Amino acid sequence: MSGNNVEADASRCCASCGIAEVDELKLTECTDCDLVKYCSDACQHDHKLQHEEACKKRAAELRD
């Protein structure tokens, strides 16, 4: 399996719990940076500290 396939698969999983997006479960992108997706508000909240630095950096890039 190539690295690109791994990245594509990761982009369809919740960044916090790792659950995959399926027809019944749609993931929501981080509204500030669009780098990660979450299956619930609780997962987004739980992952906030881990994601905060990358999110701020990407959000700044998007604004520029």
C-alpha positions as semicolon CSV with decimal commas, in nm:
position;residue;x (nm);y (nm);z (nm)
1;M;0,000;0,000;0,000
2;S;0,144;0,339;-0,094
3;G;0,161;0,641;0,134
4;N;-0,100;0,823;-0,073
5;N;-0,360;0,555;-0,004
6;V;-0,287;0,572;0,368
7;E;-0,333;0,950;0,364
8;A;-0,657;0,923;0,171
9;D;-0,789;0,667;0,417
10;A;-0,687;0,885;0,714
11;S;-0,872;1,181;0,564
12;R;-1,195;0,980;0,581
13;C;-1,158;0,896;0,950
14;C;-1,232;1,089;1,267
15;A;-0,909;1,254;1,385
16;S;-0,996;1,177;1,746
17;C;-1,137;0,824;1,760
18;G;-1,046;0,695;1,414
19;I;-1,394;0,582;1,313
20;A;-1,431;0,571;0,935
21;E;-1,682;0,777;0,739
22;V;-1,959;0,560;0,596
23;D;-2,298;0,628;0,440
24;E;-2,468;0,646;0,780
25;L;-2,192;0,857;0,940
26;K;-2,076;1,180;0,780
27;L;-1,768;1,345;0,928
28;T;-1,747;1,719;0,982
29;E;-1,434;1,915;0,888
30;C;-1,266;2,149;1,133
31;T;-1,422;2,482;1,041
32;D;-1,100;2,678;1,092
33;C;-0,847;2,475;0,893
34;D;-1,019;2,188;0,705
35;L;-0,720;1,964;0,791
36;V;-0,908;1,708;0,996
37;K;-1,258;1,566;1,033
38;Y;-1,461;1,460;1,335
39;C;-1,755;1,229;1,390
40;S;-1,897;1,431;1,679
41;D;-1,862;1,750;1,881
42;A;-1,728;1,539;2,168
43;C;-1,446;1,402;1,952
44;Q;-1,362;1,750;1,828
45;H;-1,346;1,874;2,187
46;D;-1,133;1,577;2,299
47;H;-0,884;1,632;2,014
48;K;-0,858;2,011;2,054
49;L;-0,528;2,023;2,244
50;Q;-0,357;1,791;1,996
51;H;-0,490;1,980;1,695
52;E;-0,468;2,340;1,815
53;E;-0,116;2,429;1,695
54;A;-0,155;2,284;1,344
55;C;-0,502;2,436;1,318
56;K;-0,384;2,788;1,402
57;K;-0,096;2,761;1,155
58;R;-0,318;2,637;0,871
59;A;-0,592;2,889;0,946
60;A;-0,335;3,169;0,924
61;E;-0,214;3,033;0,588
62;L;-0,570;3,027;0,458
63;R;-0,626;3,389;0,561
64;D;-0,310;3,508;0,381
